[in-house]
Structure formats: structure tokens, C-alpha cells
Amino acid sequence: PTIKQRINITADMDMESSLRSAARRDKMSVSSKAVELLGFALDIEEDYVLATLARKRDARGVKYIPHDTFWKKMLGK
């Protein structure tokens, strides 16, 4: 038994070969390498989503509030 969620992924031959080579190079299992690379990809995806949101919010005429004021309102103080 494990507390980690199992995910089945089907990779084409080129992807599998690259993944196996990277795992061998880094002396780790193929599944550990896949998890590491998936983590990197999710970080990049998060950066993209946040950058898109920031561009949308970066507009002329918006009202800015100080950082501490925002957090006081968020925390209900």
C-alpha cells in the first residue's frame, strides 16, 4: 500500500527512450524521473497561468492598494 496516487501514462517509443536515458543518467528509476519531470512541467504551467492572469490585471486606470492593506482585508483584521 502507498499513500501516493498511481497514474498510468502511455508514452510513445521516443518519449520512453528519452525518459529511460534520463533516468539512467541521473541514477534513478524511470517512474521517479517521470514524476520529477512532471513536477517541472506543472511549475511551468503554473507560471504561464499566473503570467496570463497578471497581464490581464495589468491595465490602465486600475486602483492599486498597498500590500499590507490587502492582507489585512484578506485576514479580516
C-alpha positions in Angstrom: 0.0 0.0 0.0 1.1 3.5 -0.7 -0.3 7.0 0.1 0.7 8.2 -3.4 -1.8 8.2 -6.2 -0.9 6.0 -9.1 -1.3 7.3 -12.6 -1.0 5.2 -15.8 0.6 7.1 -18.7 1.1 5.8 -22.2 4.3 7.1 -23.8 5.4 6.7 -27.4 8.7 4.9 -28.1 10.7 8.2 -28.4 9.4 9.5 -25.2 10.0 6.3 -23.3 13.6 6.1 -24.7 14.3 9.6 -23.6 12.8 9.0 -20.2 14.8 5.8 -19.7 18.0 7.6 -20.8 17.5 10.5 -18.4 16.6 8.1 -15.6 19.8 6.1 -16.2 21.9 9.2 -16.4 20.6 10.5 -13.1 20.7 7.1 -11.5 17.0 7.0 -10.6 14.0 4.9 -11.5 12.1 5.7 -14.6 9.0 6.4 -12.5 10.9 8.8 -10.2 12.3 10.6 -13.3 8.8 10.9 -14.8 7.5 12.3 -11.5 10.4 14.8 -11.4 9.8 15.9 -15.0 6.1 16.2 -14.5 6.7 18.4 -11.5 8.9 20.7 -13.6 6.1 20.8 -16.3 3.5 21.7 -13.7 5.7 24.5 -12.4 6.0 25.9 -15.9 2.2 25.6 -16.4 1.6 27.4 -13.1 4.0 30.2 -14.2 2.1 30.5 -17.5 -1.3 30.7 -15.8 -0.1 33.3 -13.3 1.6 35.4 -16.0 -1.7 35.3 -18.1 -3.6 36.5 -15.0 -1.1 39.2 -14.3 -1.2 40.5 -17.9 -5.0 40.6 -17.7 -4.9 42.6 -14.4 -2.1 45.0 -15.6 -4.4 47.6 -17.2 -4.6 51.4 -17.2 -6.8 53.0 -14.6 -6.9 50.2 -12.1 -6.9 51.0 -8.4 -3.9 49.7 -6.6 -3.9 49.1 -2.8 -0.8 48.6 -0.6 0.3 45.1 0.1 -0.4 45.3 3.9 -3.9 46.7 3.3 -4.7 43.8 1.0 -3.7 41.2 3.6 -5.5 43.0 6.4 -8.7 42.8 4.4 -8.0 39.1 3.4 -7.4 38.1 7.0 -10.3 40.2 8.3 -8.3 42.4 10.6 
